[in-house]
Amino acid sequence: MTDMVAGNPTLLVVGGGISGMTAALEAAEAGREVILVE
């Protein structure tokens, strides 16, 4: 697979528990656009 994703793609986090919230917050603080779904 040689296709590359350009830019900074949106991150989808599935699950709003402790781990999901932590992952979403860390990614957002690092400058990623995050979608969090329960």
C-alpha distances in whole Angstrom, upper triangle without the diagonal:
4,6,9,11,15,18,19,18,20,20,21,24,25,28,31,33,33,30,28,31,30,27,27,30,28,25,28,30,27,26,24,25,25,26,28,28,31
4,6,10,12,16,18,17,20,21,22,25,27,30,33,34,35,31,30,32,31,27,28,30,28,25,27,29,26,25,23,24,25,26,28,30,32
4,7,9,13,15,14,17,18,20,23,25,28,31,33,33,30,28,30,30,26,26,28,27,23,25,27,24,23,21,21,22,23,26,27,30
4,6,10,11,11,15,16,18,21,23,27,29,31,31,28,26,28,27,23,23,25,24,20,22,24,21,20,17,18,20,21,24,26,29
4,7,8,7,11,13,15,18,21,24,26,28,29,26,23,25,24,21,20,22,21,17,19,21,18,17,14,15,16,18,21,23,26
4,7,8,11,14,17,20,23,26,28,30,30,27,25,26,25,22,21,22,21,17,18,20,17,15,13,14,17,19,22,24,28
4,6,10,12,16,19,22,25,26,28,28,26,23,24,23,20,19,20,19,15,15,17,14,12,10,11,14,17,20,23,26
4,7,9,13,15,19,22,22,25,25,22,20,20,19,16,15,16,15,11,12,14,11,9,7,8,11,14,17,20,23
4,6,10,13,16,19,20,23,23,21,18,19,19,15,14,16,15,11,12,15,13,11,8,7,9,11,14,17,20
4,7,10,13,16,17,20,20,18,15,16,16,13,11,13,14,10,10,13,12,10,7,5,6,7,11,13,17
4,6,10,13,14,16,17,15,12,13,13,10,8,11,11,8,9,12,12,11,7,6,5,6,8,11,14
4,6,10,11,14,15,13,10,12,13,10,8,12,13,10,11,15,15,14,10,9,6,5,6,8,11
4,6,8,10,12,10,6,8,10,7,6,10,11,10,11,14,15,15,12,11,7,6,5,6,9
4,7,9,12,10,7,9,12,10,9,13,15,13,15,18,18,19,15,14,11,8,6,5,6
4,6,9,8,5,8,11,10,10,13,15,15,16,18,19,20,17,16,13,11,7,6,5
4,7,8,5,5,9,10,9,11,14,14,14,17,19,19,17,16,12,11,7,6,5
4,6,5,6,8,10,10,12,14,15,16,18,20,21,19,19,15,14,10,10,8
4,6,5,6,9,10,11,12,14,15,16,18,20,19,19,16,15,12,13,11
4,6,5,6,9,10,10,12,14,15,16,19,17,17,14,14,12,13,12
4,5,5,6,9,10,11,12,14,15,17,15,15,11,11,8,9,9
4,5,5,6,9,10,10,12,14,15,14,14,11,11,8,10,10
4,5,5,6,8,10,11,12,14,14,14,12,13,11,13,13
4,6,5,6,9,10,11,13,11,12,10,11,9,12,13
4,6,5,6,9,10,11,9,9,6,8,7,10,12
4,5,5,6,9,10,10,10,8,10,10,13,15
4,6,5,6,9,9,11,10,13,12,16,17
4,5,5,7,5,8,7,10,11,15,17
4,5,5,5,6,6,10,11,14,17
4,5,7,9,10,13,14,18,20
4,6,9,10,14,15,19,22
4,7,9,13,15,19,22
4,6,10,12,16,19
4,7,10,13,17
4,6,10,13
4,7,10
4,7
4
